Amino acid sequence: MTDLQEAMKKLVLARLEMLPNNKKMSIGSSGEFSRDEMIEHVKKGDALGKKIIEIEMEFLQALKKRALYG
């Protein structure tokens, strides 16, 4: 894993850990997952964990673009 990938993983884990314990999210056709389930998938680095990282990073990029363009 590259330094950038490790940094993205840490960032996403920190964001997920801030969610309430009872928070659930639907991830496309993969189903609905609790905060703790999402954290476990990201830590494992499996396909769903990688998808969660991708979704979170796209969200952060969108926030960045909106912030820069007012």
C-alpha positions as CSV (number, residue, x, y, z in Angstrom):
1,M,0.0,0.0,0.0
2,T,1.4,3.4,-0.9
3,D,1.7,6.3,1.5
4,L,-1.2,8.0,-0.2
5,Q,-3.5,5.0,0.0
6,E,-2.6,4.6,3.7
7,A,-3.4,8.2,4.4
8,M,-6.7,8.0,2.6
9,K,-7.6,4.8,4.6
10,K,-6.7,6.6,7.9
11,L,-8.8,9.6,6.9
12,V,-11.8,7.5,6.0
13,L,-11.5,5.5,9.2
14,A,-11.4,8.7,11.2
15,R,-14.5,10.0,9.5
16,L,-16.4,6.7,10.0
17,E,-15.4,6.6,13.7
18,M,-17.1,10.0,14.1
19,L,-20.5,8.6,13.0
20,P,-23.0,7.6,15.7
21,N,-22.9,3.9,16.6
22,N,-26.4,3.3,15.3
23,K,-25.7,4.9,11.9
24,K,-26.3,2.7,8.9
25,M,-25.5,3.5,5.3
26,S,-26.7,1.9,2.1
27,I,-23.8,1.2,-0.4
28,G,-25.3,0.5,-3.8
29,S,-26.4,-3.0,-4.4
30,S,-24.0,-4.3,-1.7
31,G,-26.6,-3.6,1.0
32,E,-26.9,-1.7,4.3
33,F,-24.0,-1.5,6.7
34,S,-23.5,-0.3,10.2
35,R,-20.7,2.1,11.1
36,D,-18.7,-0.7,12.7
37,E,-19.2,-3.0,9.7
38,M,-17.9,-0.3,7.4
39,I,-14.9,0.3,9.6
40,E,-14.1,-3.4,9.5
41,H,-14.3,-3.6,5.7
42,V,-12.0,-0.5,5.4
43,K,-9.5,-2.0,7.8
44,K,-9.5,-5.3,5.9
45,G,-9.0,-3.6,2.6
46,D,-11.5,-5.8,0.9
47,A,-13.5,-4.8,-2.2
48,L,-16.3,-3.2,-0.1
49,G,-13.7,-1.4,2.0
50,K,-12.0,0.0,-1.1
51,K,-15.5,1.1,-2.4
52,I,-16.2,2.9,0.9
53,I,-12.8,4.7,0.6
54,E,-13.6,5.7,-3.0
55,I,-17.0,7.1,-2.1
56,E,-15.7,9.1,0.9
57,M,-12.8,10.5,-1.2
58,E,-15.2,11.5,-4.0
59,F,-17.4,13.2,-1.3
60,L,-14.4,15.1,0.1
61,Q,-13.3,16.2,-3.4
62,A,-16.8,17.5,-4.1
63,L,-16.7,19.5,-0.9
64,K,-13.4,20.9,-1.8
65,K,-14.6,22.0,-5.3
66,R,-17.7,23.7,-3.9
67,A,-15.6,25.5,-1.3
68,L,-13.2,26.8,-3.9
69,Y,-15.9,28.0,-6.3
70,G,-18.1,29.6,-3.8
